[in-house]
Structure formats: C-alpha cells, structure tokens
Amino acid sequence: MKIVHIIPTFNEKENIGQIIEVITLVGKKYPQWQNEILVVDDYSPDGTAQLVIKLQKKYRHLHLLQKKKEGLGRALIYGYDYAIKKLKADVVIPNDADFQWDPKDFPKLIRKIEEGYDVVVASRHIKGGSVIGWNWFRKLNHDISNYLLAWWVAGVKEVKDHAGNFKALRVKGYLDKVPLSQMENAGFSFQLHILYELSKVGAKFIEVPVVFRERKLGQSKIGFNRYYLRDIIEYIRSSILIRLERSPSFFKYLVVGGTGFTIQLVLEYLLILIGHFEESNAVSLGAEAAIISNFFLNNYWTFSGKKIRGLRLLRKFLQFNFVSIGSIIIQKAVIMIGTIFISRDIYFVLILNVITIIFLVIPYSYFIYNRFIWKTKKK
C-alpha cells in the first residue's frame, strides 16, 4: 500500500524537519506500507521550501511542490491531485506541520482503511477524542464552523468532526472520483467540501479518536488576517450550497425566511423609532409577524408536497407558533444581553439581530419545521 502524506506549509521551517522525521520513523515500523511525504509550500518567506530541498538528500521519499499563497484549500487540492496522478497513491493522508495532530497516530487511520473503510477521520468529537489548549476565540470559530454550519446548515452528518485536516482517504474508486479541478474552495471550507464529495461517491466513513493540541513552535494561522473574512464567507457559502444540493426545499425555505426576515426588520424599525417600543418587545412582535408570513408561505410553496389542509391548518398553525417560540426566545435573549452589556444603539440592535437570525434562528427553524410541522408520516 502506497501512502502519501500531504503537508501544506507556510512559514513552517521550525516544524517541517521534525514532522518529516517522525513520519519516517513511524513508517519504518510498518514495512508493508510504502510512505511518501509531499510538502506543498506556499513560497514561505522563512525558507521552509529551501530546508525541504536540503532534506530531500536524506529522505528519498520526500517530495516538494511550490505555489503562490492562496489558502489551505488550494494547497490541498494541488497536493491531492499530484498524489493521485503523479505519485500513484493508494491512500492520501493530509496533515499539518505543527504537530497539533500527532503524526504518530497515522497507523490508527491506516488500520481502519485495511478494515474496509474509505474515509477515516481523526476526530476530536467522539469518545476518547479531545482538544487541549484552545482559547475562547479558537473554540468559537470551531464550534460555529463544525456544529452550526457543517452539521446543521450543510447537513453533512457522516462524521462529527468536519474541520480537521488529519484523515486517511482511499484513492481508488473514491478520492479519484472527486472532481478536484472543479472545487473552488480556497480556504478551510475545503475540509467540509471534500467530506461531502466523498459521501456522494459512496465512501464508507469512520472516525478515530485523537487528542488535538496547540502548536508549540511557529505562529498560528488562525486569527484575523487578510484571508480570515474571505474564508468565513466561503465556509458559509459552501455550507449553504451543500444544503441546497442535498435538500432543494432549503432554497425555498431561504426565500421564505428572507421575506419574513424583511418583514421583521421593517416592523422592528418602525416600532422602535416611531412607536418607541422597548427593543426586546419590538423584536418579539417583529418575530411573530415573520412567523405568520413564514407559516403560510412555507405551507403553500416550500413544503407544498406536504401541504397542510382543512381543519389541520389551524391546529398546525398554532403548533407552528408554539415551536417557533424558540426563535423568539433566542432573539430576545441575545438582544437583551447585547443591549445590557454592549450598546442600545438602534443600528447595533439591528445588526446583532441579523447575526442571530443567520447563525442561530435559520438552522433551528429548518430543523423544527421538518421534524415537527411538515413531517412525512412513515408508512
């Protein structure tokens, strides 16, 4: 079995030599596996690539690709394609150079490949897995991308850990069927998208518990930089597009939600500025107006195939209001906290409400609607 370890790098001179050595030493314990290491460097100004070139004299199984810096996704696409076409890999294992994922764990992944699985994900979110050393900002970023966007919005539920780079992917019949050249993920949304694409070709998934640690050497790439906003927008876009492809009704749901959202914001604005209502009460009334709009538009358009008719319409409308109380509670709670601890400025309140609706209310509501209101009866 030929295994190609793909290590994307940018300014990893302090780490790259160590991880190459560790992978090599671990690989020697398993002579039945042929391990190749492919470093994909984004023209690191610290001399990462130059060090790899020197190390190639010592490690004959070490390969180097260099490209301009475009983001993690572009580097991985480039590396995957090269590993498949040029190095003729049987299994691809991407990893980071910073030892946040312990490269000594890679045999755990390969054993599962040998058992017949096609995608083996090193997971922080199953029993035995954990994270050590994250600050609140890192955890918040991860939770939003992994749980809210990947799980709820995109609906990719083959695994629980969507955001990690460390995984083993079977090439023949699976990774080689993924249209890598058509994937447009520049940033970390690639991690979610590749899992989704592999699910479409029938791959068999499993997770292996691992411990994820903060890097010891070098500078973290997670944080506010010129790529951060681009990657966030790309992740949201990718999550929505995956959901639209998996659930066509979700597009109609978004249109209906957008209509209700507009009604709510306009009513809130009028109630606060003209009616002088207290902010949280204005939000509650605006939310109820949106609920009424959403119920009838969803019933006669989004879920028209499960349309509620006759006497059930009133009962379901009351039920719809009841389960949608969660939306009002979510919005009111966030607005109350925001106005108490941050600002009562009208524009801040509106922006905070927009964020709350996009990241909390929309995923919650779509789940509730499908599970309780327009639920298809089992035959």
C-alpha positions as CSV (number, residue, x, y, z in Angstrom):
1,M,0.0,0.0,0.0
2,K,1.4,3.4,-1.0
3,I,0.6,6.1,1.4
4,V,1.2,9.8,0.5
5,H,1.3,12.2,3.5
6,I,0.5,15.7,2.3
7,I,1.8,18.6,4.4
8,P,0.7,22.1,3.3
9,T,3.1,24.7,4.7
10,F,3.6,28.4,5.0
11,N,6.4,29.6,7.3
12,E,6.8,26.2,9.0
13,K,10.7,26.0,9.0
14,E,10.7,25.3,12.7
15,N,8.4,22.2,12.4
16,I,8.8,20.7,8.9
17,G,12.1,18.8,9.6
18,Q,10.7,17.3,12.8
19,I,7.4,16.1,11.2
20,I,9.2,14.5,8.3
21,E,11.5,12.7,10.7
22,V,8.5,11.4,12.8
23,I,6.5,10.2,9.8
24,T,9.6,8.4,8.5
25,L,10.4,6.7,11.8
26,V,6.9,5.6,12.4
27,G,6.6,4.3,8.8
28,K,9.7,2.1,9.3
29,K,7.8,0.1,11.9
30,Y,5.3,-0.9,9.1
31,P,7.4,-2.2,6.2
32,Q,4.2,-3.4,4.4
33,W,3.4,0.3,3.9
34,Q,5.3,2.5,1.4
35,N,5.2,6.0,2.9
36,E,5.8,9.1,0.7
37,I,5.8,12.6,2.0
38,L,4.6,15.5,-0.2
39,V,5.2,19.1,1.1
40,V,3.1,21.7,-0.6
41,D,4.7,25.1,0.2
42,D,3.2,28.5,-0.5
43,Y,6.5,30.2,-1.2
44,S,7.2,30.6,2.5
45,P,9.5,33.6,3.1
46,D,11.1,31.9,6.1
47,G,12.9,29.3,3.9
48,T,10.6,26.3,4.6
49,A,11.0,25.1,1.0
50,Q,14.8,25.5,1.0
51,L,15.0,23.4,4.1
52,V,12.9,20.7,2.4
53,I,15.2,20.7,-0.6
54,K,18.1,20.0,1.7
55,L,16.3,17.3,3.4
56,Q,15.5,15.6,0.1
57,K,19.1,14.4,0.0
58,K,18.5,12.5,3.2
59,Y,14.9,11.4,2.6
60,R,14.4,9.9,-0.9
61,H,10.7,9.6,-0.2
62,L,10.3,13.3,0.3
63,H,8.7,15.5,-2.5
64,L,8.1,19.2,-2.8
65,L,5.6,21.3,-4.6
66,Q,5.7,25.1,-4.6
67,K,2.9,27.5,-5.4
68,K,1.7,31.0,-4.6
69,K,-0.2,31.5,-1.3
70,E,-3.9,31.2,-2.0
71,G,-5.2,29.3,1.1
72,L,-5.3,25.9,2.6
73,G,-7.9,24.6,0.3
74,R,-5.9,25.4,-2.9
75,A,-2.8,23.8,-1.4
76,L,-4.7,20.6,-0.6
77,I,-6.3,20.4,-4.0
78,Y,-2.9,20.8,-5.6
79,G,-1.4,18.2,-3.3
80,Y,-4.3,15.7,-3.7
81,D,-4.1,15.9,-7.5
82,Y,-0.4,15.4,-7.5
83,A,-0.5,12.5,-5.1
84,I,-3.1,10.7,-7.2
85,K,-1.8,11.3,-10.7
86,K,2.0,11.6,-10.2
87,L,2.7,9.6,-7.1
88,K,0.1,6.9,-7.7
89,A,-1.1,6.9,-4.1
90,D,-3.4,4.2,-2.7
91,V,-4.2,6.3,0.4
92,V,-3.7,10.0,1.0
93,I,-3.2,11.4,4.5
94,P,-3.1,15.2,4.8
95,N,-1.8,16.7,8.0
96,D,-0.5,20.0,9.3
97,A,3.2,20.6,10.0
98,D,2.7,22.0,13.5
99,F,2.1,18.8,15.5
100,Q,-1.4,19.8,16.5
101,W,-2.4,16.5,15.0
102,D,0.1,13.9,16.2
103,P,1.6,12.2,13.1
104,K,2.3,9.1,15.3
105,D,-1.4,8.5,15.1
106,F,-1.4,7.8,11.3
107,P,-1.2,4.0,11.7
108,K,-4.6,4.1,13.6
109,L,-6.1,5.6,10.4
110,I,-4.5,3.1,8.1
111,R,-5.7,0.1,10.1
112,K,-9.2,1.3,9.5
113,I,-8.5,1.6,5.8
114,E,-7.3,-2.0,5.9
115,E,-10.6,-3.0,7.6
116,G,-12.5,-1.7,4.6
117,Y,-13.3,1.9,5.4
118,D,-12.7,4.5,2.7
119,V,-12.6,7.7,4.8
120,V,-11.1,7.7,8.2
121,V,-11.3,10.9,10.1
122,A,-9.1,11.8,13.1
123,S,-11.8,13.1,15.5
124,R,-11.9,15.3,18.5
125,H,-15.6,14.8,19.0
126,I,-16.1,11.1,19.6
127,K,-15.4,9.2,22.9
128,G,-11.7,9.3,23.5
129,G,-11.0,12.4,21.4
130,S,-10.3,15.8,22.9
131,V,-8.8,19.3,22.5
132,I,-6.1,20.7,24.7
133,G,-5.1,24.4,24.9
134,W,-7.7,26.2,22.8
135,N,-8.7,29.8,23.8
136,W,-12.2,31.1,23.6
137,F,-11.7,32.6,20.1
138,R,-10.4,29.3,18.6
139,K,-13.2,27.3,20.2
140,L,-15.8,29.8,19.0
141,N,-14.5,29.6,15.4
142,H,-14.5,25.9,15.5
143,D,-18.0,25.4,17.1
144,I,-19.6,27.8,14.5
145,S,-18.0,26.0,11.5
146,N,-18.2,22.5,12.8
147,Y,-21.6,22.3,14.5
148,L,-23.7,25.2,13.3
149,L,-22.6,25.4,9.6
150,A,-21.3,21.9,8.8
151,W,-23.8,19.9,10.8
152,W,-26.9,22.0,10.9
153,V,-26.7,24.1,7.7
154,A,-24.9,21.8,5.3
155,G,-26.3,18.7,6.9
156,V,-23.1,16.7,6.5
157,K,-23.6,14.1,9.2
158,E,-21.3,11.3,8.1
159,V,-18.8,12.4,10.8
160,K,-18.8,14.6,13.8
161,D,-15.5,16.3,13.2
162,H,-15.7,18.2,9.9
163,A,-12.9,20.8,10.2
164,G,-9.8,18.7,10.8
165,N,-7.0,18.2,8.2
166,F,-5.8,14.8,9.5
167,K,-7.6,12.0,7.8
168,A,-7.0,9.0,5.6
169,L,-8.7,8.8,2.2
170,R,-8.8,5.8,-0.1
171,V,-7.9,6.8,-3.6
172,K,-9.2,4.1,-6.0
173,G,-12.9,4.3,-6.5
174,Y,-13.3,7.3,-4.1
175,L,-10.9,10.2,-4.0
176,D,-10.1,9.7,-7.7
177,K,-13.8,10.1,-8.4
178,V,-13.9,13.5,-6.7
179,P,-13.8,16.4,-9.3
180,L,-10.9,18.2,-7.6
181,S,-10.3,20.6,-10.5
182,Q,-13.9,21.9,-10.1
183,M,-13.7,22.5,-6.4
184,E,-13.4,26.3,-5.7
185,N,-12.5,26.1,-2.0
186,A,-9.6,28.4,-1.3
187,G,-9.7,28.2,2.5
188,F,-10.7,25.8,5.2
189,S,-14.1,25.1,3.8
190,F,-12.3,22.5,1.7
191,Q,-12.3,20.2,4.7
192,L,-16.1,20.2,4.7
193,H,-16.5,20.1,1.0
194,I,-14.2,17.1,0.5
195,L,-16.2,15.1,3.0
196,Y,-19.4,15.9,1.2
197,E,-17.9,15.0,-2.2
198,L,-16.7,11.7,-0.9
199,S,-20.1,10.9,0.6
200,K,-21.6,11.4,-2.9
201,V,-19.4,8.7,-4.4
202,G,-20.5,6.2,-1.7
203,A,-17.5,6.2,0.6
204,K,-17.7,4.4,3.9
205,F,-16.8,6.7,6.8
206,I,-15.5,6.1,10.3
207,E,-13.9,8.3,13.0
208,V,-10.9,7.5,15.2
209,P,-10.5,9.4,18.5
210,V,-7.4,11.6,18.8
211,V,-6.1,14.3,21.0
212,F,-5.6,17.7,19.4
213,R,-3.1,20.1,20.9
214,E,-2.0,23.7,20.3
215,R,1.2,24.2,18.3
216,K,4.4,24.7,20.3
217,L,6.6,26.2,17.5
218,G,5.8,28.7,14.9
219,Q,2.9,31.1,14.5
220,S,-0.7,30.0,14.3
221,K,-2.5,30.7,11.1
222,I,-5.9,31.0,12.9
223,G,-6.8,34.6,13.6
224,F,-7.6,38.0,12.0
225,N,-5.7,38.3,8.7
226,R,-6.5,39.2,5.1
227,Y,-7.8,35.7,4.4
228,Y,-10.0,35.4,7.6
229,L,-13.1,37.2,6.3
230,R,-12.8,35.5,2.9
231,D,-12.6,32.1,4.5
232,I,-15.6,32.7,6.8
233,I,-17.7,33.9,3.8
234,E,-16.6,30.9,1.8
235,Y,-17.4,28.5,4.5
236,I,-21.0,29.9,4.9
237,R,-21.4,29.9,1.1
238,S,-20.2,26.3,0.8
239,S,-22.4,25.1,3.7
240,I,-25.5,26.7,2.1
241,L,-24.7,25.3,-1.4
242,I,-24.2,21.8,0.0
243,R,-27.6,22.0,1.8
244,L,-29.3,23.3,-1.4
245,E,-27.9,20.4,-3.3
246,R,-28.9,17.8,-0.7
247,S,-32.3,19.5,0.1
248,P,-33.8,21.5,-2.8
249,S,-36.6,22.7,-0.5
250,F,-33.9,24.6,1.5
251,F,-33.7,27.2,-1.3
252,K,-37.4,27.9,-1.0
253,Y,-37.1,28.0,2.8
254,L,-34.3,30.6,2.5
255,V,-36.5,32.8,0.2
256,V,-39.4,32.5,2.6
257,G,-37.1,33.2,5.5
258,G,-35.7,36.2,3.7
259,T,-39.3,37.5,3.2
260,G,-40.1,37.0,6.9
261,F,-36.8,38.5,7.9
262,T,-37.5,41.7,5.9
263,I,-41.0,42.0,7.4
264,Q,-39.5,41.5,10.9
265,L,-36.7,44.1,10.4
266,V,-39.1,46.8,8.9
267,L,-41.6,46.3,11.7
268,E,-38.9,46.4,14.4
269,Y,-37.5,49.6,13.0
270,L,-40.9,51.2,12.9
271,L,-41.9,50.1,16.4
272,I,-38.6,51.3,18.0
273,L,-38.2,54.6,16.1
274,I,-41.9,55.6,15.7
275,G,-43.7,53.6,18.4
276,H,-40.9,54.0,21.0
277,F,-41.2,50.3,21.9
278,E,-38.6,48.7,24.2
279,E,-36.1,46.9,21.9
280,S,-36.7,43.3,23.1
281,N,-40.5,43.8,22.8
282,A,-40.2,45.2,19.3
283,V,-38.1,42.1,18.4
284,S,-40.8,39.8,19.8
285,L,-43.6,41.5,17.8
286,G,-41.5,41.5,14.6
287,A,-40.7,37.9,15.1
288,E,-44.4,37.0,15.4
289,A,-45.1,38.8,12.2
290,A,-42.4,36.8,10.5
291,I,-43.7,33.6,11.9
292,I,-47.2,34.2,10.4
293,S,-45.6,35.0,7.0
294,N,-43.3,32.0,7.2
295,F,-46.0,29.5,8.0
296,F,-48.3,30.3,5.1
297,L,-45.5,30.7,2.5
298,N,-43.8,27.5,3.6
299,N,-47.1,25.6,3.6
300,Y,-48.1,26.6,0.1
301,W,-44.7,26.8,-1.5
302,T,-41.7,25.3,0.3
303,F,-43.4,22.2,1.6
304,S,-46.2,22.1,-0.9
305,G,-45.7,18.4,-1.3
306,K,-46.7,18.0,2.3
307,K,-49.3,20.8,2.3
308,I,-51.4,21.1,5.4
309,R,-55.2,21.4,4.5
310,G,-58.6,21.7,6.1
311,L,-59.0,21.7,9.9
312,R,-55.4,20.7,10.4
313,L,-54.3,24.1,9.1
314,L,-55.4,25.9,12.3
315,R,-54.0,23.2,14.6
316,K,-50.7,23.2,12.7
317,F,-50.5,27.0,12.7
318,L,-50.9,27.0,16.5
319,Q,-48.3,24.3,16.7
320,F,-46.0,26.3,14.4
321,N,-46.3,29.3,16.7
322,F,-45.6,27.2,19.7
323,V,-42.4,25.6,18.4
324,S,-41.3,28.9,16.9
325,I,-41.3,30.4,20.4
326,G,-37.8,29.1,20.5
327,S,-36.9,31.6,17.7
328,I,-38.3,34.5,19.7
329,I,-36.6,33.4,22.9
330,I,-33.3,33.1,21.1
331,Q,-33.5,36.5,19.5
332,K,-34.9,38.2,22.6
333,A,-32.2,36.7,24.8
334,V,-29.4,37.8,22.5
335,I,-30.8,41.3,22.1
336,M,-31.3,41.7,25.9
337,I,-27.7,40.6,26.6
338,G,-26.4,42.8,23.8
339,T,-28.2,45.9,24.9
340,I,-27.3,45.4,28.6
341,F,-23.6,44.7,28.1
342,I,-22.7,46.3,24.8
343,S,-24.9,49.0,23.3
344,R,-28.6,50.2,22.9
345,D,-27.8,51.9,19.6
346,I,-30.6,51.0,17.1
347,Y,-28.2,50.1,14.3
348,F,-26.2,47.8,16.7
349,V,-29.5,46.1,17.7
350,L,-30.5,45.5,14.1
351,I,-27.0,44.1,13.1
352,L,-27.0,41.9,16.2
353,N,-30.4,40.6,15.2
354,V,-29.3,39.9,11.7
355,I,-26.3,37.8,13.0
356,T,-28.6,36.0,15.4
357,I,-31.1,35.1,12.7
358,I,-28.5,33.8,10.2
359,F,-26.4,31.8,12.6
360,L,-29.0,30.6,15.2
361,V,-32.6,31.0,14.1
362,I,-32.4,29.7,10.5
363,P,-30.8,26.4,11.3
364,Y,-33.0,25.9,14.4
365,S,-36.2,26.7,12.4
366,Y,-35.4,24.5,9.5
367,F,-34.8,21.6,11.8
368,I,-38.1,22.2,13.7
369,Y,-40.2,22.6,10.6
370,N,-39.0,19.3,9.1
371,R,-39.1,17.4,12.3
372,F,-42.5,18.6,13.7
373,I,-44.6,20.6,11.3
374,W,-44.3,19.2,7.8
375,K,-43.2,15.8,8.9
376,T,-43.8,13.0,6.4
377,K,-45.7,10.1,8.0
378,K,-44.0,6.8,7.9
379,K,-45.9,4.2,6.0
